[in-house]
Amino acid sequence: MAWFELENASEVPSPSLLIFADRVRENLARMVTIAGGPERLRPHVKTHKLPQIVRLSIELGITRFKCATLAEAEMLAKARAPDVLLAYQPVGPNVQRLKALFDAHPETRFSCLLDDAPSALALSSAFADSERALGVWLDVDVGMNRTGVADPEVAQALYALLVELPGLFVRGLHAYDGHVQARDLTERTAQANAAFARLDALADELKRAGFPVEARVIGGSPSFKIHAQHGGVELGPGTTVLWDHGYGTNFPDLEFLPAALVLTRVVSKPTDNRLCLDLGYKAIGSEGPPPRVQLRRRRPTRDGELADRGAWARAARGEVLKALVARLT
Ligand SMILES: Cc1ncc(COP(=O)(O)O)c(C=O)c1O
């Protein structure tokens, strides 16, 4: 039976996200191989948000994780993840929410990002009386222009403040290079290495100035293999765990397996050439241009791939289709 066939499809409600555990395990194993060891990985959990996948990761020796929200951080703590990095700086009421989570899970080593002094001061006053300090990472903008400090002098001044602030201790530098998206591997390697060079230069400057830089975290999936060549960094891919159709198409050099599909049914077929699916269109990652899913109907070809792209157009009402999603977010 092909990987995406289900024995009990008629019992599965639609829409449903199907996760194929063997493929997840295989993707995690490939991540460990590329990284050169589980201790070099800090996978992002935003694409799956699942404790089951966290546990599979821990079974392979992965102890460090990244997440985007406090809900994901809580999921990780409950799944007994030893080390959880919240990859944003908490502001407003989220400072106290992080503190409550931190207090509720003393066995988990929490940390978060910071990229400005007022946020650092607010976090420090929330944690100043705590028995344990909160780990913080200076968020460095290495070209994506999202969060993070880009100017090395500003970065150094903020790092100096973080080292001094009570309630916090500095873990090191974090950089996400989501702008590294070139399909061509040579071009992507140049983009990724330019991002790495900015992080590396800052780490060198900080060390020269006498600051500790215990660790550095860099990258997402497109740059994963490239940064794996550099020593002394933790690698932060997330999409590699479930893989998706968009990354699979854009980055064929990354040999991961699609491990998730959305099961959908034809809920209405008012005319011969119109189908309405309960695919939950708005729930599928909405970045990027349409088509955001690739629908599949027929059995696979001999090489195991999903086949017959157009066949879904002939699907009947109530029929089950599988959707490969362009972007799992
Ligand atoms: C801070 C951070 N790190 C890592 C990742 C994972 O990147 P990817 O989806 O390319 O695996 C993301 C994704 O958005 C991110 O925001």
The ligand as a Gaussian input file, in Angstrom:
#p B3LYP/6-31G(d) Opt

LIG

0 1
 C       12.444000      31.992000      13.967000
 C       12.217000      30.840000      13.051000
 N       13.087000      29.807000      13.075000
 C       12.934000      28.729000      12.282000
 C       11.866000      28.643000      11.400000
 C       11.730000      27.413000      10.544000
 O       11.878000      27.699000       9.195000
 P       11.384000      26.673000       8.062000
 O        9.899000      26.786000       7.994000
 O       12.056000      27.151000       6.817000
 O       11.808000      25.328000       8.457000
 C       10.937000      29.691000      11.340000
 C        9.808000      29.637000      10.402000
 O        9.056000      30.556000      10.210000
 C       11.112000      30.818000      12.191000
 O       10.248000      31.845000      12.197000

